[in-house]
Amino acid sequence: MFCLIISLIIFITSISSLNNEYFFLKKNLNELLFFKFFFAMLSFFSLIVLFINSEFSNETVLNNSHISKPLFYKISGTWGNHEGSLLLWLLILTFFAFFYFLKSKNRPTDERLLTIIFQELIILGFLFFLLKTSNPFNIIYPVPKEGLGLNPILQDPLLAIHPPVLYLGYVTTSIVFSSSLAGLIKGNINNLWAKDIKKWVFISWTFLTLGILLGSIWAYYELGWGGFWFWDPVENISLMPWLSLTALVHCVLVLEKRSILHSWTVILSIITFTLGICGTFLVRSGILNSVHTFANDPERGLYILFFLFFLIFLSVLIYFIYEDKLELNNKNLNFYSKETSIILNNWFVMYFLSVILIGTVYPIFLEVISNEKISVGPPFFNKLIIPFLIPFLIFMSVGPNLKWIKNDNFSNKIKLIIIFILSIVSSILVSKFFGNTTLNITILLVACFYLFFTTIKDFMKKNFKNYAQTISHFGFSLLVLSILMNSIFSKEITSNMRVGDEIKFTDKIIKLQKLENTAEANFLKLIAYFKIEEKNKTDLVLEPEIRIYDKPETITSEAAIKTDIFKDRFIVVNLVKENEYLNVRYQEKPFMVWIWISAILISLGGVINIFKKNEKPIL
Amino acid sequence: MKIKLIISIFFLFFTFFNSSISDELKLENKINKNLRCLICQGQSIYDSQSDFAESMKLVVKQKINSGMSEEEIYSFFKMQYGEWILYDPQFNTKNFALWLLPIVIFLVGGIIILAKFGVLKKR
């Protein structure tokens, strides 16, 4: 136990020596960074060991674990709480600081050192935060016999990997942030810098995409609402850095190829990282009213708020001091060029970002100012985002078909027009075939199909090399398309049932056959057996569960989902109090699996980009 | 911009459900999705199974059966519990910034981009 605290002390000293003596220790920096990473790892693994052994003398373990919990969740419980997850955050931060230093040998030394200093600032901030407000190694005496247990909805394999993946994404943005500030001070922001930082941007973007996807899948089957995105504040907060990263991903490409948009790239890097910290602040402080709020404490919130303001202040200051060092150039921008379409992309993405930011933060401000509470929910976001998606999708399909600098002859023009007509026809067909759609949906469908077909066309092009971009864009069109189909064609029924009851739903009969009680290691479960009969098809048996956990005492519903290519069948039951009925909700959600597939495709594009060799810039 | 807003509002009206379910049920689900469950953490009463949400759902059903329109039901709940209960914020003096700010930002962004092109053209 005590060795851990000592390790933390060594940890601090190594960092402070790093900060003070960086000029003298240039050569040893590598080792110091490694030591720091090593000690962070040591403390993290000791925390895992404590969790595995259920050492309830440790406060964190006491609050988030108990003896009868399965081993897997004992381990994942390490980062399923505030203190542990911060330690994980720190571990990843130190790892990336070390890794960056190893991998950036081709950058100027002073720029690397400056990057590391900014990185150390961030690490220091979080380390003090950890030690001051949320030390994972607080000791409790006398030693309690049993822990309080981990929130059951967090006991899930997907949620075990969701935070680390998301953190990998967040933390890499800090490297982008530090590096862009360092580059700014040294006047190194140019196309070569963009080439080097690009990898980091893509790493971060890929992990963030995957992290959000995992969280979304988890919400789909675990929270039992049958939805995958709720415009919940915490989800919005994870989406905001993703959006600005998406803008950055595109913008950094322009900087690399054309050596324009220097200042915008720096601003975007700053925005991305601050949004990440801002997200941590809003989640941890408990200001937001969200299903995800499971760790909050005003003191913590205050600390992060100060830290956030400090970072924003620092970066803005640095930006304005060193702004003149940025290369200004007035290269001619042609309207029909790839860079223009990327600027348009940035414009729309920033708009989406502002919608989400304002929608999330506005209610907080309103409450502070006028003491009135309002809710901003899905209808708001849908109304403001969906109409803008239509031009966005069209730019997204035309843009990649334009050339850098200038497009003189439109060799693709005819093809693009043909595809446009094709997409109009197919969306009309879809609307006619399924009926019940409106003009507006049809227009959105046209835009979706347009991107869909253009990307397919791009795949089939001869001597085609830009797989990464096309895959991601294709994935995005598929994503919007499946979300759209899903929201139009979802069907559902809710009813109260007893054993032996049956309900009719379209051409199906849903029967509740029997209930069964069983006891598991750390919960009791009630399984309901449903049979779904459909004409000319084999019967389907679905087994949703209700789980009653004892530590902490919670009742959760586990949905039963039957996934196939075209639709998900989703059934969830709840206990209705004071009688023996079960509340049953049965949903048919078309193209559900395609939403996940398309998100995987989107991130696959990022993965390809990470491993792709660099191309020469066109200046 | 106004037209776009109107279009999108219309769009939403029709997005939610398919015709195989009766219109009344559709309306009921839509209203349920737009009402916040006051004792839960960020769930609509549609998604929640708490006692409060269940009784709210019953109230919504009754109101629909008694012939109240969607807007009337919203204003009824607003009277009872305040604006907090509505997930779809209304456009009024308090909230106009909420609705207009993103669009203003969009326009400003557009102006900046246009200016960049414009300045370049002069040279």
Interface residues (C-beta under 8 A of the other chain):
Chain A: W225 G227 F230 D232 P233 N289 S290 V291 T293 N330 N332 L333 F335 I343 L344 W347 M350 Y351 S354 V355 I358 G359 Y362 L366 S370 E372 K373 I374 S375 V376 G377 P378 P379 F380 N382 K383 L384 I386 P387 F388 G435 N436 T437 T438 N440 I441 L444 S487 I488 F489 S490 K491 E492 I493 T506 N574 V576 K577 N583
Chain B: K4 L5 I7 S8 I9 F10 F11 L12 F14 T15 F16 F17 N18 S19 S20 I21 N29 K33 N34 R36 C40 Q41 G42 Q43 S44 D47 Q49 D51 E54 G82 E83 W84 I85 L86 Y87 D88 P89 K94 N95 A97 L98 W99 L101 P102 I103 I105 F106 G109 G110 I113 K116 F117 V119 L120 R123
